[in-house]
Amino acid sequence: MSRFDFPGLLRVGVGLGLTPRDVWQLTPAELAFLLGRSGGDAPLGRARLEELAAAFPDKTKDV
């Protein structure tokens, strides 16, 4: 497990004009937005869901 750089996070937040309290209250999505990393991958679509269901079918017991 890698260590999270809490001091670095605090420096970035304060550098953006936030108080330390504001930094610790940020959600991961808000932090990503402030760091210019918003967007990310698109949500799972129906076609991809069907591909995954075919590749990993639910196993049922014979009753």
N, CA, C and O of each residue as an XYZ file, in Angstrom:
252
protein
N       0.850     -1.173      0.000
C       0.000      0.000      0.000
C       0.899      1.240      0.000
O       1.842      1.331      0.786
N       0.600      2.181     -0.879
C       1.404      3.396     -0.932
C       0.836      4.432      0.033
O      -0.350      4.425      0.363
N       1.701      5.300      0.460
C       1.276      6.352      1.391
C       0.698      7.519      0.614
O       1.179      7.859     -0.467
N      -0.330      8.124      1.168
C      -0.949      9.296      0.557
C      -0.202     10.535      1.024
O       0.142     10.649      2.201
N       0.045     11.449      0.125
C       0.804     12.666      0.429
C      -0.120     13.741      1.008
O      -0.505     14.679      0.310
N      -0.472     13.596      2.290
C      -1.356     14.564      2.941
C      -0.741     15.962      2.996
O      -1.442     16.938      2.730
N       0.560     16.094      3.336
C       1.140     17.450      3.327
C       1.084     18.089      1.943
O       0.836     19.289      1.818
N       1.315     17.284      0.902
C       1.242     17.813     -0.462
C      -0.168     18.266     -0.814
O      -0.355     19.305     -1.448
N      -1.154     17.487     -0.402
C      -2.551     17.862     -0.631
C      -2.874     19.180      0.054
O      -3.529     20.044     -0.528
N      -2.420     19.332      1.275
C      -2.674     20.562      2.016
C      -1.987     21.752      1.348
O      -2.571     22.832      1.259
N      -0.743     21.563      0.875
C      -0.031     22.656      0.178
C      -0.787     23.082     -1.074
O      -0.929     24.275     -1.344
N      -1.274     22.099     -1.843
C      -2.018     22.423     -3.066
C      -3.301     23.172     -2.719
O      -3.618     24.186     -3.341
N      -4.031     22.678     -1.734
C      -5.283     23.325     -1.348
C      -5.089     24.745     -0.875
O      -5.827     25.648     -1.269
N      -4.096     24.942     -0.029
C      -3.816     26.291      0.478
C      -3.333     27.170     -0.667
O      -3.646     28.360     -0.717
N      -2.572     26.586     -1.585
C      -2.125     27.328     -2.768
C      -3.284     27.777     -3.649
O      -3.181     28.774     -4.364
N      -4.389     27.035     -3.593
C      -5.589     27.411     -4.349
C      -6.458     28.402     -3.585
O      -7.519     28.796     -4.068
N      -6.017     28.809     -2.391
C      -6.758     29.791     -1.602
C      -7.739     29.183     -0.612
O      -8.580     29.892     -0.059
N      -7.640     27.882     -0.384
C      -8.534     27.230      0.569
C      -7.908     27.219      1.955
O      -6.686     27.239      2.099
N      -8.744     27.188      2.950
C      -8.235     27.012      4.308
C      -7.989     25.518      4.511
O      -8.562     24.700      3.792
N      -7.146     25.149      5.478
C      -6.953     23.724      5.745
C      -8.275     22.995      5.996
O      -8.458     21.864      5.545
N      -9.183     23.637      6.708
C     -10.487     23.017      6.978
C     -11.224     22.738      5.670
O     -11.820     21.674      5.505
N     -11.184     23.694      4.741
C     -11.839     23.501      3.444
C     -11.226     22.325      2.686
O     -11.940     21.547      2.053
N      -9.909     22.202      2.753
C      -9.221     21.111      2.052
C      -9.733     19.768      2.542
O     -10.041     18.891      1.735
N      -9.829     19.598      3.847
C     -10.229     18.302      4.412
C     -11.706     17.998      4.166
O     -12.127     16.848      4.290
N     -12.489     19.008      3.823
C     -13.913     18.785      3.558
C     -14.208     18.517      2.084
O     -15.357     18.258      1.726
N     -13.193     18.576      1.229
C     -13.400     18.317     -0.191
C     -13.744     16.854     -0.437
O     -13.206     15.963      0.220
N     -14.635     16.614     -1.380
C     -14.879     15.252     -1.839
C     -13.811     14.919     -2.881
O     -13.190     15.831     -3.427
N     -13.585     13.639     -3.168
C     -12.628     13.307     -4.224
C     -12.970     13.949     -5.568
O     -12.072     14.355     -6.306
N     -14.262     14.045     -5.891
C     -14.668     14.677     -7.151
C     -14.326     16.163     -7.161
O     -13.866     16.686     -8.175
N     -14.548     16.845     -6.040
C     -14.215     18.273     -5.954
C     -12.710     18.481     -6.059
O     -12.255     19.412     -6.724
N     -11.947     17.630     -5.415
C     -10.494     17.731     -5.482
C     -10.012     17.525     -6.916
O      -9.169     18.278     -7.403
N     -10.545     16.512     -7.590
C     -10.159     16.260     -8.982
C     -10.489     17.457     -9.866
O      -9.701     17.826    -10.737
N     -11.650     18.061     -9.643
C     -12.044     19.242    -10.414
C     -11.061     20.389    -10.188
O     -10.619     21.029    -11.142
N     -10.721     20.646     -8.929
C      -9.800     21.743     -8.617
C      -8.412     21.505     -9.202
O      -7.700     22.454     -9.530
N      -8.031     20.237     -9.332
C      -6.725     19.899     -9.889
C      -6.751     19.776    -11.405
O      -5.739     19.450    -12.025
N      -7.933     20.042    -12.012
C      -8.050     19.989    -13.461
C      -8.143     18.578    -14.000
O      -7.832     18.335    -15.166
N      -8.564     17.656    -13.172
C      -8.638     16.256    -13.599
C     -10.069     15.758    -13.689
O     -10.326     14.567    -13.509
N     -10.990     16.645    -13.963
C     -12.390     16.215    -14.052
C     -12.626     15.521    -15.384
O     -11.791     15.580    -16.286
N     -13.733     14.889    -15.491
C     -14.070     14.178    -16.720
C     -14.017     12.691    -16.484
O     -15.013     12.080    -16.096
N     -12.876     12.115    -16.711
C     -12.711     10.691    -16.483
C     -13.413      9.854    -17.534
O     -13.830     10.353    -18.579
N     -13.532      8.604    -17.242
C     -14.159      7.668    -18.155
C     -15.677      7.839    -18.145
O     -16.278      8.256    -17.154
N     -16.261      7.502    -19.276
C     -17.718      7.548    -19.374
C     -18.310      6.416    -18.533
O     -17.656      5.395    -18.321
N     -19.519      6.588    -18.062
C     -20.143      5.512    -17.295
C     -20.356      4.277    -18.169
O     -20.351      4.356    -19.397
N     -20.542      3.154    -17.515
C     -20.761      1.891    -18.202
C     -22.050      1.952    -19.015
O     -23.119      2.241    -18.477
N     -21.940      1.677    -20.314
C     -23.109      1.680    -21.185
C     -23.738      0.293    -21.281
O     -23.173     -0.694    -20.811
N     -24.896      0.237    -21.888
C     -25.636     -1.026    -22.007
C     -24.838     -2.075    -22.783
O     -24.795     -3.240    -22.387
N     -24.207     -1.664    -23.886
C     -23.450     -2.612    -24.710
C     -22.309     -3.244    -23.915
O     -22.086     -4.453    -23.989
N     -21.598     -2.427    -23.163
C     -20.488     -2.959    -22.367
C     -21.005     -3.863    -21.248
O     -20.382     -4.876    -20.931
N     -22.130     -3.503    -20.657
C     -22.738     -4.331    -19.624
C     -23.079     -5.708    -20.195
O     -22.834     -6.728    -19.552
N     -23.640     -5.735    -21.395
C     -23.979     -7.007    -22.024
C     -22.736     -7.822    -22.344
O     -22.751     -9.045    -22.209
N     -21.654     -7.163    -22.767
C     -20.390     -7.869    -23.012
C     -19.885     -8.524    -21.729
O     -19.467     -9.682    -21.733
N     -19.927     -7.776    -20.647
C     -19.462     -8.314    -19.367
C     -20.361     -9.448    -18.880
O     -19.865    -10.435    -18.335
N     -21.682     -9.321    -19.071
C     -22.610    -10.374    -18.659
C     -22.357    -11.657    -19.447
O     -22.460    -12.757    -18.904
N     -22.026    -11.512    -20.731
C     -21.732    -12.697    -21.540
C     -20.406    -13.323    -21.128
O     -20.276    -14.546    -21.107
N     -19.434    -12.499    -20.806
C     -18.121    -13.010    -20.422
C     -18.118    -13.607    -19.019
O     -17.353    -14.530    -18.740
N     -18.962    -13.090    -18.141
C     -19.006    -13.542    -16.750
C     -20.450    -13.803    -16.338
O     -21.018    -13.044    -15.553
N     -21.047    -14.872    -16.862
C     -22.455    -15.122    -16.552
C     -22.661    -15.476    -15.082
O     -21.782    -16.042    -14.433
N     -23.838    -15.131    -14.577
C     -24.195    -15.528    -13.225
C     -24.338    -17.038    -13.185
O     -24.893    -17.649    -14.098
N     -23.843    -17.618    -12.139
C     -23.986    -19.055    -11.976
C     -25.149    -19.308    -11.036
O     -25.231    -18.722     -9.956
N     -26.043    -20.183    -11.455
C     -27.187    -20.516    -10.611
C     -27.114    -21.979    -10.224
O     -26.601    -22.814    -10.968
N     -27.638    -22.271     -9.045
C     -27.705    -23.655     -8.581
C     -28.885    -24.345     -9.230
O     -29.928    -23.736     -9.469
N     -28.706    -25.615     -9.508
C     -29.867    -26.404     -9.935
C     -30.674    -26.721     -8.695
O     -30.151    -27.251     -7.715
N     -31.949    -26.392     -8.748
C     -32.803    -26.604     -7.578
C     -33.474    -27.951     -7.631
O     -34.231    -28.300     -6.725
